[in-house]
């Protein structure tokens, strides 16, 4: 099976190699990893990105999630 690389950034960087059938499956695994990173801790990191690359590090996709809260004026007073 072809190898793909998930490069994960959420304040800390990590890389994971995965063996999947094709680039579409690699991107799907990236979406699943993103959902896991967002759900494992609340509130999640302010910004999380997962870059999906092929074995030669050719970029396929960048998946991202940004968490923010905007309070109404006067709410925190």
N, CA and C of each residue as an Amber inpcrd file, in Angstrom:
protein
   231
   0.8430000  -1.1910000   0.0000000   0.0000000   0.0000000   0.0000000
   0.8810000   1.2440000   0.0000000   0.4100000   2.2800000  -0.6370000
   1.1720000   3.5370000  -0.6500000   1.2580000   4.1560000   0.7510000
   2.3390000   4.8820000   0.9850000   2.5280000   5.5900000   2.2470000
   2.1320000   7.0460000   2.0690000   1.5260000   7.6090000   3.1140000
   1.1790000   9.0220000   3.1650000   1.6160000   9.5510000   4.5190000
   1.7520000  10.8560000   4.6100000   2.2220000  11.4820000   5.8420000
   1.1820000  12.4820000   6.3160000   0.8300000  12.3930000   7.5990000
  -0.0220000  13.3900000   8.2400000   0.8860000  14.2350000   9.1190000
   0.9950000  15.5220000   8.8310000   1.7870000  16.4480000   9.6370000
   0.7980000  17.2570000  10.4640000   0.8520000  17.0700000  11.7770000
  -0.1470000  17.6350000  12.6820000   0.4730000  18.7950000  13.4560000
  -0.2320000  19.9320000  13.4820000   0.2230000  21.1000000  14.2290000
  -0.9200000  21.6090000  15.0960000  -0.6940000  21.6050000  16.3980000
  -1.6730000  22.1750000  17.3380000  -0.9360000  22.8750000  18.4740000
   0.1040000  23.6020000  18.1280000   0.9920000  24.1820000  19.1290000
   2.2200000  23.3120000  19.2740000   2.0780000  22.0330000  19.0260000
   3.1570000  21.0470000  18.9810000   3.0530000  20.3960000  17.6020000
   4.1790000  19.9780000  17.0650000   4.1500000  19.3480000  15.7450000
   4.4690000  17.8630000  15.8540000   3.8090000  17.0780000  15.0430000
   4.0590000  15.6430000  14.9800000   3.7830000  15.1570000  13.5670000
   4.4280000  14.0720000  13.2010000   4.1690000  13.4390000  11.9110000
   3.8170000  11.9790000  12.1330000   2.8820000  11.5210000  11.3330000
   2.4540000  10.1300000  11.3870000   2.4420000   9.6090000   9.9590000
   3.0830000   8.4670000   9.7320000   3.0040000   7.8110000   8.4310000
   1.8410000   6.8390000   8.4530000   1.0690000   6.8410000   7.3760000
  -0.0430000   5.9030000   7.2700000   0.0690000   5.1550000   5.9470000
  -0.3680000   3.9270000   5.9420000  -0.4240000   3.1020000   4.7290000
  -1.8980000   2.9420000   4.3640000  -2.2930000   3.5900000   3.2870000
  -3.6790000   3.5010000   2.8310000  -3.6980000   3.3320000   1.3170000
  -4.8490000   2.9960000   0.7970000  -4.9710000   2.6430000  -0.6220000
  -4.7020000   3.7930000  -1.5860000  -5.1110000   5.0280000  -1.2000000
  -4.9900000   6.1370000  -2.1430000  -5.0580000   7.4730000  -1.4050000
  -4.8970000   8.5570000  -2.1640000  -4.8880000   9.8940000  -1.5800000
  -6.2320000  10.2620000  -0.9550000  -7.3220000   9.8070000  -1.5430000
  -8.6480000  10.1120000  -0.9880000  -8.7990000   9.5150000   0.4080000
  -8.3250000   8.3030000   0.5810000  -8.3900000   7.6630000   1.8920000
  -7.4660000   8.3640000   2.8720000  -6.3150000   8.8320000   2.4110000
  -5.3860000   9.5650000   3.2780000  -6.0320000  10.8590000   3.7820000
  -6.7120000  11.5800000   2.8920000  -7.3870000  12.8100000   3.3040000
  -8.5150000  12.4770000   4.2810000  -9.2530000  11.4090000   4.0370000
 -10.3040000  11.0000000   4.9560000  -9.7240000  10.6730000   6.3310000
  -8.5930000   9.9840000   6.3680000  -7.9310000   9.7030000   7.6490000
  -7.4940000  11.0050000   8.3190000  -7.0900000  11.9900000   7.5210000
  -6.7450000  13.3030000   8.0680000  -7.9440000  13.9700000   8.7200000
  -9.1180000  13.8990000   8.0670000 -10.3440000  14.4410000   8.6630000
 -10.6530000  13.7460000   9.9890000 -10.5270000  12.4270000  10.0190000
 -10.7860000  11.6840000  11.2430000  -9.8140000  12.0880000  12.3500000
  -8.5370000  12.2460000  12.0030000  -7.5410000  12.6760000  12.9880000
  -7.8710000  14.0730000  13.5000000  -8.3000000  14.9610000  12.6210000
  -8.6720000  16.3120000  13.0240000  -9.8260000  16.2740000  14.0180000
 -10.8340000  15.4720000  13.7470000 -11.9750000  15.3470000  14.6520000
 -11.5480000  14.8170000  16.0140000 -10.6380000  13.8600000  16.0310000
 -10.1480000  13.3080000  17.2980000  -9.3890000  14.3760000  18.0790000
  -8.5130000  15.1310000  17.4140000  -7.7490000  16.1740000  18.0990000
  -8.6720000  17.2390000  18.6710000  -9.7220000  17.6100000  17.9420000
 -10.6490000  18.6370000  18.4090000 -11.4610000  18.1250000  19.5950000
 -11.8760000  16.8720000  19.5620000 -12.7710000  16.3280000  20.5820000
 -12.0710000  15.8490000  21.8450000 -10.7740000  15.6390000  21.8030000
 -10.1000000  15.0270000  22.9610000  -9.9710000  15.9590000  24.1560000
 -10.0610000  17.2600000  23.9350000  -9.8850000  18.2220000  25.0220000
 -10.7340000  19.4530000  24.7230000 -11.4810000  19.9100000  25.7310000
 -12.2660000  21.1250000  25.5290000 -11.8160000  22.1800000  26.5180000
 -11.5980000  23.3850000  26.0820000 -11.6620000  23.7990000  24.6880000
 -10.4610000  23.2670000  23.9210000 -10.6210000  23.0510000  22.6310000
  -9.5010000  22.5610000  21.8310000  -8.4500000  23.6530000  21.6490000
  -7.3290000  23.2690000  21.1030000  -6.3160000  24.2610000  20.7590000
  -6.9510000  25.3120000  19.8570000  -6.4460000  26.5250000  19.9150000
  -7.0310000  27.6120000  19.1280000  -6.9980000  27.3210000  17.6320000
  -5.9300000  26.6690000  17.1820000  -5.8060000  26.3730000  15.7640000
  -5.1150000  25.0200000  15.5790000  -5.7200000  24.1710000  14.8070000
  -5.1630000  22.8490000  14.5130000  -5.1290000  22.6840000  13.0030000
  -3.9980000  22.2320000  12.4780000  -3.9230000  21.9140000  11.0580000
  -3.2910000  20.5450000  10.8790000  -3.7560000  19.8560000   9.8620000
  -3.1830000  18.5780000   9.4650000  -2.8970000  18.6580000   7.9750000
  -1.6290000  18.5560000   7.6330000  -1.2180000  18.5400000   6.2320000
  -1.0960000  17.0870000   5.7970000  -1.6940000  16.7490000   4.6820000
  -1.6400000  15.4000000   4.1330000  -0.7200000  15.4350000   2.9200000
   0.3280000  14.6050000   2.9570000   1.3050000  14.5590000   1.8650000
   1.5180000  13.1230000   1.4180000   2.0100000  12.9850000   0.1900000
   2.3820000  11.6520000  -0.2650000   3.7790000  11.3130000   0.2700000
   4.2740000  10.1320000  -0.0560000   5.5480000   9.6590000   0.4810000
   6.7250000  10.5490000   0.0930000   6.6250000  11.2390000  -1.0410000
   7.7020000  12.1400000  -1.4630000   7.4750000  13.5630000  -0.9370000
   6.5360000  13.7020000  -0.0090000   6.1920000  14.9680000   0.6470000
   5.5190000  15.9820000  -0.2800000   4.9070000  15.4810000  -1.3390000
   4.0940000  16.3340000  -2.1970000   2.7660000  16.6030000  -1.5130000
   2.4410000  17.8620000  -1.2960000   1.2320000  18.2360000  -0.5680000
  -0.0260000  17.8210000  -1.3210000  -0.9500000  17.2000000  -0.5910000
  -2.2400000  16.7990000  -1.1460000  -3.3490000  17.7120000  -0.6330000
  -3.3390000  17.9790000   0.6760000  -4.3890000  18.8130000   1.2750000
  -3.9270000  19.3390000   2.6230000  -4.5170000  20.4570000   3.0240000
  -4.3210000  20.9840000   4.3750000  -5.7050000  21.1110000   4.9920000
  -5.8990000  20.4240000   6.1050000  -7.1650000  20.4410000   6.8230000
  -6.9710000  21.2930000   8.0690000  -7.9500000  22.1010000   8.4250000
  -7.7650000  22.9590000   9.5780000  -9.0220000  23.1640000  10.3890000
  -8.7990000  23.5570000  11.6290000  -9.8880000  23.8640000  12.5460000
  -9.4320000  25.0300000  13.3990000 -10.2870000  26.0510000  13.5160000
 -10.0010000  27.1890000  14.3810000 -11.1460000  27.3320000  15.3690000
 -10.7990000  27.4360000  16.6510000 -11.7930000  27.5590000  17.7130000
 -11.7650000  28.9850000  18.2390000 -12.9320000  29.6130000  18.2870000
 -12.9980000  30.9510000  18.8680000 -14.3690000  31.1600000  19.5030000
 -14.3960000  32.0420000  20.4790000 -15.6450000  32.4250000  21.1440000
 -15.7130000  33.9430000  21.1010000 -16.8400000  34.4800000  20.6870000
 -17.0420000  35.9230000  20.6860000 -18.2350000  36.2190000  21.5930000
 -17.9450000  36.9150000  22.6880000 -19.0090000  37.2720000  23.6270000
 -19.6980000  38.5660000  23.2020000 -20.9710000  38.6900000  23.5150000
 -21.7120000  39.9040000  23.2450000 -21.1460000  41.0360000  24.1050000
 -21.1520000  42.2550000  23.5950000 -20.6760000  43.3840000  24.3980000
 -21.4240000  43.4530000  25.7320000 -20.6780000  43.6300000  26.8030000
 -21.2680000  43.7440000  28.1310000 -21.5320000  42.4240000  28.8220000
 -21.4240000  41.3040000  28.1370000 -21.7240000  40.0010000  28.7420000
 -20.8170000  39.6890000  29.9210000 -19.5460000  39.9880000  29.8090000
 -18.5790000  39.6520000  30.8480000 -18.4470000  40.7340000  31.9180000
 -19.2200000  41.8020000  31.8290000 -19.1270000  42.9000000  32.8010000
 -19.8190000  42.5480000  34.0860000
